Amino acid sequence: MTQNASSTPDEALLQHVAAHRPGRPGKIALDPELRAFIEARLSHMTFAEIEVAVAAHFPPDRRTSLSAIHRWWQRMQRDKT
């Protein structure tokens, strides 16, 4: 049976598209220590509190913003589904 244009793309196509997104990965995705630090606080701190904790714990070149934390969290939620 052939697929028509309205059919849902298969998993291989979705993986290909995800692997070839334009731009570069964010700071949180590239820094395993920063990511682990943020993940350890997600269950009991707000994004704003996490931003302050990151600023207190990491040097300026490894810090991240509230909006970057939120975008990363949204991607993680979306990728779980």
Sine and cosine of phi, psi and omega as CSV:
sin_phi,cos_phi,sin_psi,cos_psi,sin_omega,cos_omega
0.00,0.00,0.71,-0.70,-0.01,-1.00
-1.00,-0.04,0.47,-0.88,0.02,-1.00
-1.00,-0.01,0.61,-0.79,0.07,-1.00
-0.99,-0.15,0.10,-1.00,-0.08,-1.00
-0.90,0.44,-0.37,0.93,-0.03,-1.00
-1.00,0.01,-0.05,1.00,-0.02,-1.00
-0.97,0.26,0.37,-0.93,-0.02,-1.00
-0.96,0.27,0.67,-0.74,0.02,-1.00
-0.91,0.42,0.51,-0.86,-0.01,-1.00
-0.99,0.15,0.14,-0.99,-0.08,-1.00
-0.87,0.49,-0.61,0.79,0.01,-1.00
-0.88,0.48,-0.66,0.75,0.03,-1.00
-0.91,0.41,-0.69,0.73,0.02,-1.00
-0.88,0.48,-0.67,0.75,0.03,-1.00
-0.91,0.42,-0.64,0.77,0.02,-1.00
-0.88,0.47,-0.74,0.68,0.00,-1.00
-0.88,0.48,-0.70,0.72,0.00,-1.00
-0.89,0.46,-0.60,0.80,-0.03,-1.00
-0.97,0.25,-0.29,0.96,-0.08,-1.00
-0.88,-0.47,0.51,0.86,0.04,-1.00
-0.94,0.34,0.58,-0.81,0.02,-1.00
-0.95,0.32,0.31,-0.95,0.02,-1.00
1.00,0.00,-0.09,-1.00,0.01,-1.00
-0.89,-0.45,0.41,-0.91,0.02,-1.00
-0.89,0.46,0.48,-0.88,0.01,-1.00
-0.95,0.32,0.21,-0.98,-0.03,-1.00
-0.86,0.51,-0.64,0.77,-0.02,-1.00
-0.92,0.40,-0.65,0.76,0.00,-1.00
-0.92,0.39,-0.50,0.86,-0.06,-1.00
-1.00,0.03,-0.28,0.96,-0.10,-0.99
-0.90,-0.43,0.99,-0.14,-0.07,-1.00
-0.87,0.49,-0.58,0.82,0.01,-1.00
-0.93,0.37,-0.69,0.72,0.04,-1.00
-0.89,0.46,-0.70,0.71,0.01,-1.00
-0.87,0.49,-0.71,0.70,0.01,-1.00
-0.90,0.44,-0.64,0.77,0.03,-1.00
-0.86,0.50,-0.72,0.69,0.00,-1.00
-0.93,0.38,-0.72,0.69,-0.01,-1.00
-0.86,0.51,-0.58,0.81,-0.01,-1.00
-0.93,0.37,-0.30,0.96,-0.06,-1.00
-0.94,-0.33,-0.12,0.99,-0.07,-1.00
-0.87,0.49,-0.54,0.84,-0.09,-1.00
-0.98,0.21,-0.29,0.96,-0.09,-1.00
-0.71,-0.71,0.11,0.99,0.04,-1.00
-0.74,-0.68,0.46,-0.89,0.11,-0.99
-0.98,0.19,0.23,-0.97,0.04,-1.00
-0.87,0.49,-0.63,0.78,0.02,-1.00
-0.90,0.44,-0.66,0.75,0.03,-1.00
-0.92,0.40,-0.61,0.79,0.05,-1.00
-0.90,0.43,-0.66,0.75,0.03,-1.00
-0.85,0.52,-0.68,0.73,0.02,-1.00
-0.91,0.41,-0.67,0.74,0.00,-1.00
-0.90,0.43,-0.64,0.77,0.04,-1.00
-0.89,0.45,-0.69,0.72,0.00,-1.00
-0.89,0.46,-0.55,0.83,0.00,-1.00
-0.98,0.21,-0.43,0.90,-0.13,-0.99
-0.98,-0.20,-0.46,0.89,-0.11,-0.99
-0.91,-0.41,0.48,-0.88,0.08,-1.00
-0.92,0.39,0.32,-0.95,-0.09,-1.00
-0.80,0.61,-0.60,0.80,-0.05,-1.00
-0.96,0.28,-0.18,0.98,0.03,-1.00
-0.94,-0.35,0.01,1.00,0.01,-1.00
-0.97,0.26,0.34,-0.94,0.00,-1.00
-0.65,-0.76,0.33,-0.95,-0.07,-1.00
-1.00,-0.05,0.24,-0.97,0.07,-1.00
-0.85,0.52,-0.70,0.71,-0.03,-1.00
-0.91,0.41,-0.58,0.81,0.05,-1.00
-0.92,0.39,-0.64,0.77,0.05,-1.00
-0.89,0.46,-0.70,0.72,-0.01,-1.00
-0.90,0.43,-0.71,0.71,0.03,-1.00
-0.87,0.48,-0.69,0.73,0.02,-1.00
-0.88,0.48,-0.70,0.71,0.01,-1.00
-0.88,0.48,-0.69,0.73,0.02,-1.00
-0.87,0.48,-0.67,0.74,0.04,-1.00
-0.88,0.47,-0.66,0.75,-0.01,-1.00
-0.90,0.43,-0.64,0.77,0.05,-1.00
-0.91,0.42,-0.68,0.73,-0.01,-1.00
-0.91,0.41,-0.65,0.76,-0.03,-1.00
-0.95,0.32,-0.32,0.95,0.03,-1.00
-0.94,0.33,-0.45,0.89,-0.07,-1.00
-0.99,0.11,0.00,0.00,0.00,0.00
